[in-house]
């Protein structure tokens, strides 16, 4: 989870048994968007964000052929917290992080 994700989403996922780590917990909450994408790759994790700038960075990486471990994006005003939790749980339990390698998944599903 990047540092723009409400705690309610993180807590909701954990209550459903989804393994989640936040940028704050990882000590990377001060990293820029490039650093967050790189750190997620180091950890072998897909990054979830509601930050448009991070979406733009992932899109640029796709355009230039730079790999990243995957990004899930949800617009802050177009999907509720409950719907984010539901969709993220489906993604986490139905697939593997490698399924989203260098891909962007938009929520809602």
Protein Blocks (a to p, Z undefined) as FASTA:
>chain_A
ZZkbcfklmmmmmmnopacddfklnopmmpcfklmmmmmmmnopacddfbfklmmmmmmm
mmnopacebdadddfklccfklmmmmmmmmmmmmcfklmgoiacdddZZ
